[in-house]
Amino acid sequence: KVRGDYLLTASYDSDKQTRERLFRDIEPDAYYPVYGDSSIRGYDAQSTRQLYLRIARKKSYLLLGDFQTRTEDEVRALGNYQRSLNGVRAHVENARVDATAWASRDTTRQIVEEIAADGTSGPYRFRTANGLINSERVEILTRDRNQRSLVLKSEPQTRFSDYEFEPFTGRLLFRAPVRSLDENLNPRSIRVTYEVDQGGDPFLVYGGEAQVRVTERIEVGGSAAFDENPRDHQRLLSANTTVGLGVNTFLLAEL
């Protein structure tokens, strides 16, 4: 802890030479299958680089390390940008403003693959190249049988407890079988989003988002994300507003 209400978390590993694993954490099947007590173990300083730094005050913070760009704000659905990156992320939050900015300079790009569930726990195999371990996001999708582009349900899966995934081999194994159809005969599939190292010169990926409470009933916001990958430039912009109509009743709009 540093002066005032600030909290400092830092780590530096001079021996770290490789960055193939994002969000380093305890692997429950490694070393000891049972640790012998009910304490919670994990890594507070997750970074694929040598340095990790986080300075926090209340709900605001400055982070240098591994992070995810996606937020869980329900008003930001179309403009929610999902990446697992290493870089800098700053977040400011108070009674009126909730804002985040982030940036990463790396050589990674995102891969999205989807295959049909076959009623087994796997292994399911995906095409991969230089995949970064722990960068994946696994979902089980249920699509409308008459309109395959319509996703009826998305079920996020949790690493270790629901599945095991090896980006280098493309092997995905679930703890339980994944049904190929739901109770209404709608097809189910498995979608995996993960990061790969494409090599070459580093490039910038950056963006931010903000929500401002104008009045007690009105909130406006927006987001932006830019990927300067020379092989695939991308840009995503969005704006949104929320109007409170009554108790637990809201009108949400997003462009």
C-alpha positions as CSV (number, residue, x, y, z in Angstrom):
1,K,0.0,0.0,0.0
2,V,1.3,3.5,-0.8
3,R,0.2,7.0,0.3
4,G,-3.4,7.6,1.0
5,D,-6.0,5.2,-0.3
6,Y,-3.8,4.0,-3.2
7,L,-2.9,0.3,-3.5
8,L,0.2,-0.8,-5.5
9,T,0.7,-4.3,-6.9
10,A,3.9,-4.9,-8.8
11,S,6.0,-7.8,-10.1
12,Y,9.2,-8.1,-12.1
13,D,10.7,-11.3,-13.5
14,S,14.0,-10.8,-15.1
15,D,14.2,-14.5,-16.2
16,K,11.0,-14.4,-18.2
17,Q,12.0,-14.9,-21.8
18,T,8.8,-16.3,-23.4
19,R,5.2,-14.9,-23.6
20,E,3.2,-17.9,-24.9
21,R,0.8,-17.9,-21.8
22,L,-1.6,-15.1,-21.0
23,F,-3.3,-14.7,-17.7
24,R,-1.0,-17.0,-15.8
25,D,-2.8,-18.8,-13.1
26,I,-2.8,-21.9,-10.9
27,E,-3.4,-25.1,-12.9
28,P,-5.4,-27.4,-10.7
29,D,-4.1,-30.6,-12.4
30,A,-0.5,-29.6,-12.0
31,Y,1.7,-30.4,-9.0
32,Y,-0.9,-31.3,-6.4
33,P,-4.4,-32.5,-7.2
34,V,-5.6,-31.5,-3.7
35,Y,-3.9,-28.6,-1.8
36,G,-5.2,-29.7,1.6
37,D,-7.2,-26.7,2.7
38,S,-10.0,-24.3,1.5
39,S,-7.8,-21.3,0.8
40,I,-7.9,-19.6,-2.6
41,R,-4.7,-19.6,-4.6
42,G,-4.0,-17.5,-7.7
43,Y,-1.7,-14.9,-9.3
44,D,-2.3,-11.3,-8.6
45,A,0.3,-10.2,-11.1
46,Q,-0.6,-11.7,-14.5
47,S,1.6,-10.5,-17.3
48,T,3.3,-12.2,-20.3
49,R,6.0,-9.6,-20.1
50,Q,8.7,-9.2,-17.4
51,L,6.9,-6.3,-15.7
52,Y,3.4,-6.1,-14.0
53,L,2.1,-3.0,-12.4
54,R,-1.3,-2.0,-11.0
55,I,-2.0,1.2,-9.1
56,A,-5.6,1.4,-7.7
57,R,-7.7,3.9,-5.8
58,K,-11.2,2.8,-4.9
59,K,-12.7,1.7,-8.3
60,S,-10.2,3.5,-10.5
61,Y,-6.8,2.0,-11.5
62,L,-3.9,2.0,-13.9
63,L,-2.7,-1.4,-15.1
64,L,0.3,-2.6,-17.0
65,G,0.0,-6.3,-17.8
66,D,-2.5,-8.8,-19.3
67,F,-6.1,-7.6,-19.6
68,Q,-9.3,-8.2,-21.5
69,T,-10.9,-5.4,-23.5
70,R,-14.5,-6.6,-23.1
71,T,-16.8,-5.1,-20.4
72,E,-20.0,-6.6,-19.0
73,D,-22.1,-3.4,-19.4
74,E,-25.4,-4.6,-21.0
75,V,-25.9,-1.2,-22.8
76,R,-22.8,-1.9,-24.9
77,A,-23.6,-5.1,-26.9
78,L,-22.9,-4.2,-30.5
79,G,-19.8,-2.1,-29.7
80,N,-18.3,-4.5,-27.2
81,Y,-14.8,-5.4,-28.4
82,Q,-13.4,-8.7,-27.2
83,R,-9.6,-9.2,-27.1
84,S,-7.0,-10.7,-24.7
85,L,-4.0,-8.4,-24.8
86,N,-0.9,-7.3,-22.9
87,G,-0.3,-3.6,-22.5
88,V,-1.7,-0.7,-20.5
89,R,-5.2,-0.1,-19.3
90,A,-6.6,2.8,-17.3
91,H,-10.0,3.0,-15.7
92,V,-11.8,5.9,-14.0
93,E,-15.0,5.4,-12.1
94,N,-17.1,7.7,-9.9
95,A,-20.7,8.6,-9.3
96,R,-21.0,10.3,-12.7
97,V,-18.4,8.9,-15.1
98,D,-17.2,5.4,-15.9
99,A,-14.4,5.5,-18.5
100,T,-11.7,3.1,-19.7
101,A,-8.8,3.5,-22.1
102,W,-6.4,0.8,-23.2
103,A,-3.5,0.2,-25.7
104,S,-1.3,-2.7,-26.7
105,R,1.7,-2.9,-29.0
106,D,2.2,-6.4,-30.1
107,T,2.1,-8.9,-33.1
108,T,-1.0,-10.8,-32.2
109,R,-4.3,-11.1,-34.1
110,Q,-7.6,-12.7,-33.2
111,I,-8.9,-16.0,-34.6
112,V,-12.6,-17.1,-34.3
113,E,-13.5,-20.7,-35.1
114,E,-16.8,-22.5,-34.8
115,I,-17.6,-26.2,-35.2
116,A,-20.7,-28.2,-34.7
117,A,-21.2,-30.1,-31.4
118,D,-21.4,-33.9,-31.9
119,G,-22.8,-35.1,-28.6
120,T,-19.5,-36.0,-27.1
121,S,-17.0,-34.2,-24.8
122,G,-14.4,-34.3,-27.5
123,P,-11.7,-33.9,-28.3
124,Y,-12.7,-31.2,-30.7
125,R,-9.9,-29.9,-33.0
126,F,-9.4,-26.4,-34.3
127,R,-6.8,-25.1,-36.8
128,T,-4.2,-23.1,-34.9
129,A,-0.8,-21.4,-35.4
130,N,1.3,-19.9,-32.6
131,G,-1.8,-19.8,-30.3
132,L,-1.3,-18.0,-27.0
133,I,-2.3,-20.2,-24.0
134,N,-5.2,-18.8,-21.9
135,S,-6.2,-16.2,-24.5
136,E,-9.2,-18.3,-25.5
137,R,-12.9,-17.6,-25.0
138,V,-15.0,-20.7,-25.3
139,E,-18.8,-20.5,-25.9
140,I,-21.5,-23.1,-26.6
141,L,-24.0,-21.5,-29.0
142,T,-27.6,-22.5,-29.8
143,R,-28.7,-21.3,-33.2
144,D,-32.2,-21.2,-34.7
145,R,-32.8,-24.3,-36.9
146,N,-34.7,-22.2,-39.5
147,Q,-32.3,-19.2,-39.4
148,R,-28.7,-20.3,-38.6
149,S,-27.5,-16.7,-38.4
150,L,-29.7,-16.1,-35.3
151,V,-28.0,-17.1,-32.0
152,L,-30.7,-18.0,-29.5
153,K,-28.4,-18.7,-26.6
154,S,-24.7,-18.3,-25.7
155,E,-23.2,-20.2,-22.8
156,P,-19.6,-19.0,-21.8
157,Q,-17.4,-21.8,-20.5
158,T,-14.8,-21.6,-17.7
159,R,-11.3,-22.9,-18.2
160,F,-10.3,-25.9,-16.1
161,S,-13.8,-26.4,-14.6
162,D,-15.7,-26.8,-18.0
163,Y,-12.9,-27.6,-20.5
164,E,-9.3,-27.8,-21.3
165,F,-7.9,-26.2,-24.5
166,E,-4.4,-26.4,-26.0
167,P,-4.0,-23.7,-28.7
168,F,-0.8,-25.2,-30.1
169,T,-2.5,-28.5,-30.9
170,G,-6.0,-27.3,-31.4
171,R,-7.4,-29.8,-28.9
172,L,-10.5,-28.9,-26.9
173,L,-11.8,-31.4,-24.3
174,F,-14.9,-30.7,-22.2
175,R,-15.6,-32.2,-18.8
176,A,-19.1,-33.3,-20.0
177,P,-20.7,-34.2,-23.4
178,V,-22.0,-31.3,-25.5
179,R,-25.4,-32.1,-27.0
180,S,-25.7,-31.5,-30.7
181,L,-29.3,-30.4,-30.5
182,D,-31.3,-28.7,-27.8
183,E,-34.8,-29.8,-26.6
184,N,-36.4,-27.9,-29.6
185,L,-34.0,-29.5,-32.1
186,N,-32.0,-26.3,-32.6
187,P,-28.4,-27.0,-33.5
188,R,-25.6,-26.4,-31.0
189,S,-22.0,-25.5,-31.8
190,I,-18.8,-24.6,-30.1
191,R,-17.1,-21.2,-30.8
192,V,-13.6,-20.5,-29.7
193,T,-12.0,-17.1,-29.9
194,Y,-8.2,-16.8,-29.2
195,E,-5.1,-14.9,-30.0
196,V,-2.2,-16.0,-32.3
197,D,1.2,-14.5,-32.9
198,Q,1.5,-13.6,-36.6
199,G,5.1,-12.4,-36.4
200,G,6.5,-9.4,-38.1
201,D,6.8,-5.9,-36.7
202,P,4.7,-4.9,-33.7
203,F,1.6,-2.7,-34.3
204,L,-0.9,-0.8,-32.1
205,V,-4.3,-2.0,-30.9
206,Y,-6.0,0.6,-28.8
207,G,-9.4,1.9,-27.8
208,G,-11.7,3.1,-25.0
209,E,-15.2,3.6,-23.8
210,A,-17.1,5.9,-21.5
211,Q,-20.5,6.2,-19.9
212,V,-21.7,9.6,-18.5
213,R,-24.7,10.0,-16.2
214,V,-26.3,13.2,-17.5
215,T,-29.3,13.1,-15.1
216,E,-30.7,10.6,-12.7
217,R,-32.7,9.0,-15.6
218,I,-30.4,9.6,-18.6
219,E,-27.0,8.1,-19.4
220,V,-25.0,8.4,-22.6
221,G,-21.9,6.7,-23.7
222,G,-19.7,5.4,-26.5
223,S,-16.8,3.2,-27.4
224,A,-14.1,3.0,-30.0
225,A,-11.5,0.3,-30.9
226,F,-8.8,0.4,-33.5
227,D,-6.6,-2.4,-34.8
228,E,-3.6,-1.2,-36.8
229,N,-2.6,-4.7,-38.0
230,P,-1.0,-4.1,-41.4
231,R,-2.6,-7.4,-42.7
232,D,-6.1,-6.6,-41.5
233,H,-7.0,-3.0,-40.4
234,Q,-10.2,-2.9,-38.3
235,R,-12.2,-0.2,-36.6
236,L,-15.3,-0.4,-34.4
237,L,-17.3,2.6,-33.2
238,S,-20.5,2.8,-31.1
239,A,-22.7,5.2,-29.3
240,N,-25.5,4.4,-26.8
241,T,-28.0,5.9,-24.4
242,T,-30.1,4.7,-21.5
243,V,-33.3,6.3,-20.3
244,G,-35.0,5.3,-17.1
245,L,-38.7,4.9,-17.5
246,G,-39.6,3.7,-14.0
247,V,-38.6,1.3,-11.3
248,N,-36.4,-1.4,-12.9
249,T,-37.6,-0.3,-16.4
250,F,-35.1,1.1,-18.9
251,L,-35.0,2.0,-22.6
252,L,-31.6,1.1,-24.2
253,A,-30.5,2.2,-27.6
254,E,-27.2,1.5,-29.4
255,L,-25.8,2.5,-32.8
